[in-house]
């Protein structure tokens, strides 16, 4: 059976996700309990597990109430176990699990935080990236280094291009404005920016897109692209140097 994925807006601009597959239902990140409980109960679903990507409060503060209500287990990156709500299973790369479309591959993608994890469903064609790879952007490098973040983004960029990326925040409008300062002549980017404006005006989420679209338009994934290097006057710079420059510009944007 194909995965059934529900996007749940939380807080002011966060997303949580419900993923229903042959093994049951999981919650990916829990920014706040109310909208998640409402979405579960509206469908008559009971989650078996909450899967956490990283320790920041706006991804975990709903855990306690959801766990208390449904009795589900909590999983998250072992590298951040001390900073997360109590884990029933601390995950590392290689601890793959699930069956069919719900087969899940935890991926370490540090940079935003040192132990940030993404959850890749290769048979379901989905990856949940939270604050590592974002729609038209990436998370701020709070705990790691630019080298670490570029390596993490490169790992995600190597997934099959048809993979749908589900990221953790609705930052796409501002990300599009910034991306156009890097590649103002990128026709795919200009078209995407127009689509984003229309979608947001209609109240639709825009942070769930094919990886192929990110590869064509996200400046943080395109730091190795000769056109981007030329636009920045960094033709002879390394990919990491170009990424670092783009990230520094976004931090001040």
C-alpha positions in Angstrom: 0.0 0.0 0.0 1.3 3.5 -0.8 2.1 5.8 2.1 -0.6 8.1 3.2 1.1 11.3 4.3 -0.8 14.2 6.1 0.8 17.6 6.4 -0.1 19.4 9.7 0.6 23.1 10.1 1.7 23.8 13.7 2.7 26.9 15.7 3.2 29.9 13.4 5.2 28.2 10.6 6.1 24.6 11.6 5.0 21.4 10.0 4.4 18.0 11.6 3.6 14.9 9.5 1.5 11.8 9.9 2.7 8.8 7.9 0.4 5.8 7.5 1.8 2.6 6.0 1.6 -1.1 6.4 3.1 -1.0 9.8 0.7 1.6 11.2 0.9 5.3 11.8 3.9 7.4 12.8 4.2 11.1 13.7 7.3 12.9 12.5 8.1 15.8 14.8 5.7 17.2 17.3 5.8 21.0 17.4 2.6 21.2 19.4 0.1 18.5 20.4 -3.3 20.1 19.5 -3.2 20.1 15.7 -1.6 16.7 15.7 -4.2 15.1 18.0 -7.0 16.7 16.0 -5.6 15.3 12.7 -5.2 11.8 14.2 -8.6 11.7 15.8 -10.3 13.1 12.7 -9.0 10.0 10.9 -9.5 7.5 13.7 -5.7 6.9 13.7 -3.6 5.8 16.6 0.1 6.5 16.2 2.6 3.8 17.2 5.6 6.0 17.3 6.8 9.6 17.3 10.0 10.1 15.3 12.0 13.2 16.2 14.5 14.9 13.9 16.3 17.1 16.4 16.1 18.7 19.8 14.8 22.2 19.1 11.7 23.0 21.2 9.6 23.8 18.1 9.9 20.2 17.0 9.4 18.4 20.3 7.1 20.3 22.7 4.0 18.2 21.8 5.7 14.9 22.5 4.6 14.5 26.2 0.9 15.0 25.6 0.7 12.8 22.4 2.6 10.0 24.2 0.3 10.2 27.2 -2.8 10.1 25.0 -1.9 7.3 22.7 0.8 5.3 24.5 3.1 5.5 21.5 6.9 5.1 21.6 9.3 7.9 20.9 12.4 7.6 18.7 15.1 10.1 17.8 18.8 10.6 17.2 21.1 9.0 19.7 23.5 11.9 19.2 20.9 14.2 20.8 19.4 11.8 23.3 20.4 14.0 26.3 18.6 17.0 24.8 15.4 15.2 23.6 12.3 14.1 25.5 12.8 10.5 26.9 13.4 8.1 24.0 12.2 4.5 23.8 14.7 4.0 21.0 17.8 6.1 20.3 18.5 5.9 16.5 21.8 5.8 14.6 22.4 5.4 10.9 22.0 1.8 9.9 19.1 1.2 12.3 16.7 0.8 9.4 13.2 -0.6 10.1 9.7 -1.1 8.8 8.3 -3.0 5.9 7.1 -2.2 2.3 6.6 1.5 1.7 7.1 2.1 5.4 10.7 0.9 5.3 12.6 3.7 7.0 16.2 4.7 6.7 17.5 7.2 9.4 20.1 9.6 7.9 22.4 11.7 9.9 22.4 15.3 8.5 24.2 17.4 11.1 24.8 21.1 10.6 21.7 22.9 11.9 22.2 20.8 15.1 25.0 18.3 15.7 22.7 15.3 15.8 20.0 16.3 13.3 18.4 13.3 11.6 16.3 12.9 8.5 13.9 10.0 7.8 14.0 8.5 4.3 11.3 6.2 3.0 13.0 4.8 -0.1 10.1 2.5 -1.1 7.6 5.3 -0.4 9.5 8.0 -2.3 9.7 10.4 0.6 12.2 12.0 2.9 11.5 14.1 6.0 14.2 16.6 6.4 12.9 19.1 9.0 15.5 21.9 9.4 18.3 20.4 7.3 17.2 20.7 3.7 14.2 23.1 3.5 12.1 24.2 0.5 14.4 26.6 -1.4 16.7 26.8 1.7 18.4 25.1 4.5 18.5 25.5 8.3 20.9 28.0 9.9 24.2 26.4 10.9 23.6 26.8 14.7 25.8 23.9 16.1 27.7 22.5 13.3 30.0 23.9 10.6 29.4 25.0 7.0 31.4 21.9 5.9 29.2 19.7 7.9 26.0 21.2 6.5 27.2 21.1 2.9 28.1 17.4 3.4 24.6 16.8 4.8 22.9 18.6 1.9 25.0 16.7 -0.6 23.9 13.4 1.0 20.3 14.4 0.6 20.9 15.8 -2.9 22.1 12.3 -4.0 18.7 10.7 -3.3 16.6 9.8 -6.3 15.3 13.1 -7.8 11.7 12.0 -7.8 11.8 11.7 -3.9 9.4 14.1 -2.3 11.1 16.3 0.3 8.9 17.2 3.4 10.6 19.9 5.3 9.9 21.4 8.7 8.9 25.1 8.1 6.9 27.3 5.8 9.7 29.6 4.9 9.4 29.2 1.2 8.2 32.8 0.4 11.2 34.5 2.0 13.5 31.7 0.7 12.3 32.4 -2.9 13.0 36.1 -2.5 16.5 35.3 -1.4 17.2 32.7 -4.0 16.4 35.2 -6.7 19.2 37.4 -5.4 21.6 34.6 -6.2 20.1 33.4 -9.5 17.9 36.2 -10.9 18.0 34.7 -14.3 17.1 31.1 -13.3 13.8 30.6 -15.2 12.8 27.5 -13.2 13.3 29.6 -10.0 11.3 32.5 -11.3 8.4 30.2 -12.3 8.5 28.5 -8.9 8.5 31.9 -7.0 5.3 32.8 -8.9 3.7 29.4 -8.0 4.7 29.9 -4.4 3.0 33.3 -4.2 -0.2 31.9 -5.7 -0.2 28.9 -3.4 0.4 30.9 -0.2 -2.3 33.4 -1.3 -4.7 30.4 -1.4 -3.4 29.1 2.0 -1.7 26.1 0.6 1.6 24.7 2.0 4.7 24.9 -0.2 7.3 23.1 1.8 6.7 19.6 0.3 8.2 19.3 -3.2 10.2 16.9 -5.4 13.9 16.8 -4.9 14.3 17.5 -8.6 12.7 20.9 -8.1 15.1 21.7 -5.3 18.1 20.7 -7.3 16.9 23.1 -10.1 16.1 26.0 -7.8 17.5 25.8 -4.3 20.7 27.9 -4.1 22.1 25.9 -1.2 22.0 22.7 -3.2 23.5 24.5 -6.2 26.7 25.8 -4.7 28.7 23.5 -7.0 27.0 24.8 -10.1 29.3 26.8 -12.4 26.5 29.3 -13.1 26.1 30.0 -9.4 29.8 30.3 -8.8 30.0 32.7 -11.8 27.1 34.8 -10.5 28.9 35.2 -7.1 32.3 35.9 -8.7 33.6 32.7 -7.1 34.5 30.7 -10.2 37.6 29.2 -8.6 36.2 28.7 -5.1 35.5 25.3 -3.6 31.9 24.1 -3.3 32.0 24.5 0.5 33.3 28.1 0.1 30.4 29.0 -2.2 27.9 27.3 0.1 29.4 29.3 3.1 29.1 32.5 1.2 25.4 31.8 0.3 24.6 30.9 3.9 26.3 34.0 5.2 24.2 36.2 2.8 21.0 34.4 3.8 21.8 35.0 7.5 21.9 38.8 6.8 19.0 38.8 4.3 
